[in-house]
């Protein structure tokens, strides 16, 4: 018996909205689909017009794959279109929002939303990010390397690593002062490698002048570190990336500077103070004094003036395509001084004043829906809606819960249903155009790499990587993951190993081929680049998600079960009947049979498939 309510589907992608990014005053057509059923009497598009409720009748237009499509047109009379659907079937009412189907009037918080005042970067659809920690990626110019004894910082001088393939020092020993010589020329030289891998956008960890290897303790926002090649190297890298149709995003902390920044001596009024008059350090680190945005000159220098920090690098000859903001969750907040709402609005407006389609990424590890409604950030580092979830599904401790030993002791990971519930908490509160921009990552410079855990086999890791294709948003690969880079899970040094360029036979490890196929599908298949998404199965530790666009339909299956299982996937919910072949998109064969739109498939222990269906 097919459940009618589970067949109801719509979203705000091009598959269901004639123009998901309309102009003010434009008329658009919105559609919904569900099982063809003679009991359906009426379908309405509910929307707010000047905050008054309107019910617009929807008309039947066609049936495909057993699903009936209805549509209605409406005009964008105001900047924000907020809507959901109402279906009358027999003597029942169905209300459908981004949060699902309800038998009662739903709240407005999960309505579909289309905005005319939001600019979605045109390059987002099909994009693939690649995060680079510059000091550890590639040494293109040995003449600009940090020299032994060149300077002293934090009570010690730089430690020069003589061999690129040497393991980094333990974080407690190095304290961010071990150097391999990676630079921007090295990144430029590896553009052919990035293109081959399928990368379309490069995100660089901080490159501005600083004494540490990580550069989050900036001493001069207005210049690229000379050990990375200086300003000229950035201009050359940007030009080379753009020549190859690739984007460039820079990382910056405007929450704090390094203690050696000239402002700590000449502009002490730019900083919060301790009761004794000393500069207040972020998170208790005295070496990272926190900026006080009550100061108008500081605002001018950081983002207001035409030659301000944030505007300078967006303009020629650098022409970067966006900013990633470090510790964006705590920015402009300090006890009784709470300026985040005001300052973030000004920062985002200043960036878009120079480059309207610049992407704005905030570092936030938890729920940050207030920043993701179309007028502020495009995306967080999506740990909350993706990374934390996928890692925990794979059996790793949650990135926040592990900080509390009592809670971590009873953290048993996530079931498939919990994966769906947690990700829905994030995505169903976002406008579609914001969901499309989510930077989805599970590894970064701040967390241990998933494949470096002993408990994560390569088979289990395949499912983690396939998940990039099953969630709306942009995959972000952390450098070296595609080569199975070495590391450990004890501290930050373990996720910052030098890129293993001399690793022979990279295809033989399986990592590179896995990532290369993932990026190919993401870039070249509409279903993954801009399509709809529907969960079809979530029982135990097995998840099946459909991605679809027009006649392209795929089902991804990820199992974190330690045993083989057989599951039934209701393909009829997406208008499909059977698997296209008995080999998935990654070359894996599978055993399955289809009957009446249900695919019964055998899933091996920790198995993962991406199956085309029709």
N, C-alpha and C positions, 0 to 999 in steps of 0.2 A: 504494500500500500504506500503510494507516494504522498508524502506530507506536503500540502499546498504551501504552507507558510515557509518551509525551508527552500522553496524555489524562488521566492521573491528576491529580486536584486535590482539595484541601481547604484550608480556612483556619479562623481562629477568629472570623470575622464571624458575624453573625446568619444568614447564608445557610447556614452549616454547623454552627453550634452553637446549640442552642435558647435558651440565655442566656449570652452572652459575658462577663457580669459577675455571676456567681452569688454567693449568700450561702453561708457555711460550712454544710456538711451538706446542701446542695441537690443533687438528682439532675438531671443534664443529659443531653441526647442530642447525640451528635457524629456527623457523617456525612462520607462521602467519595464521589467519583464517578470513573468511568472508562468507557472503551468497553465496551459490552455484549459479552461474549466467553464462549462456552461452556467455554473452557479455564480460567476462574477457578474454583478449587476452594474456597478459604477466604479470608476477610478478617478481620484482627484489629486491634483497637485496643490498642496497646501503651502501658502507662502505669506510672509508678512509684507504689507504695503504700508509704509509710514507707520509701522508697528500695529496695523490693524490686520486681523486674520482674513485671508481670502481663499476660497476653494475654487480652483480652476478645473473644469471637467477635462479629462484626458480621453483621447479617442484611440480605438484599436487601429493598428496599422499593418501588422503582419504576424505570422507565426513561423518560427525557425526552431528546428530540433525539439518540437513539442512545447516551446515556450512562446507565449503570446506577448507582443510588444505593444505598449500604449505610449502616447506622447501628447504633450501640450506645449504651447508657446507662451512666453511671457516676456515683458519688456523691463529692462534694467532702469528703473526710474530713480534709483538711489544707489550709493556706492556698494551696498551690501545686500545680496539676495540670499535670504534664509528660507529653506523649504524642506518639507518632507512629503510623504505620500499617504493617502487614505484609500483603502480598498473595501468595497462592500461586496461580500460573497455570501450567498444564501442569506442567513439572518445574522451574519457575523461581521464585525468591524476589524480590520487590520490596519495598524499604523506602522509605517516603516521609516526609520531614521538610520543614520550611520551606525547606531548601536544595535540595530536589528529590528525584529517584528514585535509589536506590542498589541495587546487587546484593549488597551486603555490609552487615553491621551498622554503622549510622552512629553518630557521636558524639552526645552529649546536648546539645551547645551550640546546635544548630539545631532542637531539638524545638519543637513547639507548646507554648505555656504559657498557662494561664489562672490568674488569681490572685483569691482572695476578699478579699484585704487591700488591694486597689488601688481607688482611686476615680477612674474616668474622668469628667472633667467632662461633664455631660449635654448641654452645648451644643456639643460638639466636632463631632458628626456634621453635615455640611453647612455648617460654619462657614467664614467667609472673614475673614482678618485684613487690617488695613490699618495700615501703619506710618507714623507721623507724626513728623517732625522739627519740634517745635512752633514754633521761631523762624522757620521758613521756610514755614509752612503758610497762616496767615491772620491778619491784624491786626484783631482785633475791637474793641480799645480803645486808641486812640492815646495816651490820657492816661497809660498805664503804660509807654510806650516808654522804653528806655534813652536818656538824654540825653547829648549830646556833652559830654565833660569831666566827666561825673558821678563817675567814679572812675578810678583807675589800677590796672592789674593786669599783672604780668609785664613791667613796664617800659614799658607804654603804656596809653593810655586807649582807651575804646571808639570804634570807627569807625561812624558812623551812615550807613546807606545811604539816600539821600534818595528814591530811586525804587524801588518794589517790583519793577519789571521789570528793574532793573539787574543785571548779572552780578556774582556774588560776587567778592571779591578773591581773588587767588591765596593758597593756604594758607600759603605761606612768608611772605607779607606780613601777612595778616590774623591768623594765629595764633589763630584762634577768637574774634576780637574784632570781627567785623563784624556789625552788627545791623540787621534789617529791621522788627522789632516784632511778629512773630507771637506769639500768646498763646492761652490756653485758651478765652477767649470766642470767638476766631476759630474754634476747633475746634467749639465748641458751635453756632455759627451755620451751620456746614457739615454738620450732621447730616443734613438733608434730601438733600444731595448724596451723602453716604455711603450713605444708605439706597437711593437711586436706583441707585447703582453696585452694590449687593448686599452691602455690608460688614455683618458681624455682630459683629465684635470689633475694637476700636481698640487698638493698641499705641503708646504714646507714648515717645519718647526722653526722657531725664531732665528732670524739671521742678522739682527741688528747688533751693534757693538756691545760686547759684554766679555767678561773674563772667563766665564765658565764654558764648558762644552755644550750645555743645553741652552744657554743664552736667555733664560727667563729672568735674569737679573740685569736688565738692560742699562747701559751707561750712556747711550746716545741713540735716541729713536730716529735721528735724522740721517744716520749713515749705516750702511751695511758693514759688518765686521770685516776688517782688512784681511783677516785670516780665511774668510770665505771668498775673498776676491774684491771686496769693496763695491761701491755703487755701480761701477761700470759692469761688473760681472752680473749683477742683477738685471741691468738693462739688456745685456746680451742674452741672458737666459730667457727672459720674458719674450724677447723678439724671436728667439729660436723656437720656443714652445708655440707661440702664436702662428709662426710660419707653418707649423705642423698641425694647426687647428687644435691646439691643446691650451687649456686654461691654467692660470696660476693664482693660487691663494696663499697669502702670508699669515703667519701666526704672530700675535702680539699680546703682551700684557700691559694694559693701560690702568690696571688696578694698583700696581706697584712698580717701582724701579729697583735697580740694584743700589746698594749702599755707596758704590763708587760713582754714581751718576753725579754730574756737576751740580744738578739742582739741589742735592742734599747739602751743598755748601752755600750756593748763591741764591737759592729759592726755597728756603726752608719752610716758607709759608705755603708751599705746595703740598705739604705733608701733614698727616695727623701726628699729634704729639702725645707722649706719655706724660703722666703727672710731673715727672722730673725734668720735662722739657726735651728729652731725647725723642728721636723719631720712632713712631710706632710701627713695628714690623708686621707684615701680613702673616696671619696664622702663627704668630709668636716668633717668626724668623726675623731677627734684628737686621739681617743682611738684605731684607726685602721691604723697605719702608713704603707705607701705604699712602697713596695719593688722596688728597682732600679736594673734592670737586665743588666745594663752596667757593673756591678761588676762581674768579672769572678769567684771569690771565692763563691759568692752567687749561681751562676749557678752550680758550683761544688757540693755544699752542697744540693741544691734542687733536681738536677736530673742527674748530670754527673758522679759522683763518684759511685763505686760499692756499697758503703754503704750510698749513698745519700737518702734523704727522700723518693722520689718516688720509688726507687729501693728496699729499705729495706723491705717495707711492701708487695712487690710482691713476695719476696723470703721466703723460710722456716724460721721459723715455721709458718709464718702468711699466706703466699700463697694467698693473695687476688686476685680477678679476674678482677680488673679494678679500675679506678678512675673517680669520678665525680668532676669537677673543678668549684668551686664557682666563680662568677663574671668573667667568662671566656671571656666575650665580651670586657671587659676593661683591661684585663691583659696585662702587659708590654706596656702600652700606657700612655704617659703623655706629652701633648702639642708637643714640638719639639722633644721629645724622643719617637719614634714609633718603637718598637722592636717586636711587636706581631708576625709578619710573621716569623721572624728569630727564636724567642724563642719557639713558638709553634712547629715549625718543629723539633727543637732539643728535646723538651719535649716528643713529640709523638714517635720519634725515640728511645729515651732512654727507654721509657716504653716497646716498642715492642722488644727492644734488650734483655730484661729480660723475657718477656712473650709475645710471638708473637700474641696470640689471646686475649690479654687483651682488655676489652672494655674501650673506652675513651669517656667520656660524658662531654660536656661543658655547663655551664649555660649560655644560650642566649635566650632572650625572643622575638627576632625579626628575620629578614631574615639573615641567616648566611651561605648561600650556598657555600661561598668561603672555609669554613672549612670542607665541606661535599662532597668532590670529590674523596675520596679514600686514600688520603695520610696524613690526619690529624685526626680529630675526627671521631668517629663512629656515633655520634648523639649529638644533643643538648638536653636539657630538652625541649621536643618538644611542647612548648607553641605556637609558631608561626604557625606550620603546623597542629596542632591538638587542644591543650588545649584552647587557646584563641578563636578559631573558635567554638568549641562545647559549651563553656560557653555562647558565644554571641548568638548562635543559640537557646539556652535555655532561652534567654531573659535577661541574665545578662550583665552588662556593660563590654566592652572590657577592659582587664587588663592594657592596655596602655592608651587608650582613656580616661578612667575614671580619669586619673591624670590631665587632662586639663578640667576645669569646663565648659568652653564654648563649647568644642567639645562634652563632655559627655552629655550636655544638649540636644543635637540633635541626639545622638546615639540611633537608633531605632532597634538595633539588626540586625540579618542576615536572609535573605531569603535562601531557599534551594539552589538556583542558586548561591548565593554569597558564601555559604559554599563550594560548588564545586569549584568555581573560586579561592577562597582563598587557599584551600588545594592544588589545582593543581599548584598554584604559587610555593608552596614548593616542592611537590613531583616530578613534571615533570622535575625539574632541577637536580635530584639526580640519580646516578647509582642505579640499583635495589638492589645491595648488601648493599648499604648504607640505602636505604629506609627500608629494612628489619630490620635494627638495630635501627630505630627511637624509642626513649623512649617516648611513648605517655602517657601524664598525663593531668588531668584537675584540680586536687587538689595537694597541697604541703604545706610545712612549711611556704611558702611565700605568699599564697593566701587563702582567705576565702573558706571554703568548700562549694561546690555547694548545697548540701542538707541542709545547714544551712540558706539558703535564704528563707524567707517566700513565695516568689513567685514561688518556685520550689516545686511542688507537687511530691509525690512518683511516680505517673504515668509519669510525665515529666522526673523525674530522671532515670527511667528505660531506656528511650531512650538515655540519656547521657551515661549510663553504656554500653548499647548495642553498642554504637559507637566504643568502644574499638575493637570490632570484625570487624568493617567495614573499618578501616584504616590500611594500611600496617604499621607494626612496632610492638613494644612490649608494652602491657598494663603495666602501673605502678600504682599500688593501693597505696594510701596514708593510712598509718595505721589507723584503726578504721572506715574508710568509709564503710567497709563491715558490720559494726555493727550499722551504723547510729549514730556515735559518736556525742555527744552534742558539742555545740560551738556557736559562734556568728560571725558577719561579720564586726565588728568595727575596729579591728586591729589584729596584729599577735597573740595575746594571744587567740583569738577566734578559731584558727586552730591548737592549740597546747594543747588541753585538754588531760588529762591522759586517757590511753586506758581503756574502761569500761569493765574490766574482769568480774565484778559481774553482768553484765546485764543479767537478767533471760530471758529465752525463746528467744534467739537471732533469731531463725528461724521464730518466729511469726512476727517479724517486716517486713520481706520480704527482707531486705537488704542482709543478709547473703546468703540466697538461690539464690538471683539474682547474686551475685558475684561468688558463687560456681559454678553455671551453666555456667557463662561466662568463668571462668578459665578452666572448663572441656572441653568446645568446643575449646577454644584456644589451649590447650595442645594436645588434642586427635583427632582433625579433621584436615586433611591435608589442606583443603580449607582455614582454618583460620591460620594455622601454617606457610604455605609457598605458598599459592595459589595466583591466579590472582584476580584482583579487577576491577569492571566496574560499573559506575553510570548508572542506568537504568531509574531513574525518579527524577526530581528536579523542583517542581512547588510549588509556595506559600511557606509554611513552612513544606513541606513534602519531605523527601529524601528517595530514595530506592537505595541500593547498592548491587551488586552481588559479592559473593566470591566463587571461584571455583577452583577445582583441579581434573583432570581426570573425574571420574563419580560423584564426589561430587559437588553439586551445591546448594548454599543457597542465599536467598535474604533477606536482613535486611531492615526493614521499620521503619523510625523514623518520627513521626509527632509532631511538636510543635504548631499545629493549635489548637485554643480553640473551635473547633467545629468538628463534624464528617465529613469526606469527603470520596468520592469514587474515586479511581484512577485506571488507566490502566498501568500495568507494562509489557513491551515488553520482555517476557522471551525468545522469539526466538533469541534475540541478543546474548544469551549465549548458544543456542542450547537446550533449555528446552521448555516444553509444558504446564506443570501444576504443581500445588502444590502437594507435596507428600502425605500429609494428611490435615485435617482441624484443626489440633492443631500444634502450633509452637514449637520450641525447648525449650521454657521456660514454656510449659504447657498451653499457652493461646490459646483458640479457636478463630477462625476467620471465616468470611463469605466471600466466593470468588467463582468465576466461571472462567473457562478457555476456550478460543476459539481461534484457529489458533495461538497458542503461545503467547496470551495476557492474563494476569491474571488480572481480574477486582476484586478488593478487597475493602471492607468497612473498613476504618480506623477510630477508635473512636477518640474522643478528646484526644490529647496528647498520642495517642496509639503508641506502639512499638512492632514489631514482628520480629522473626528470623525464616524464613520459608524454609524448605528443598523443592527443586523443582527437577523435572526430566522430 
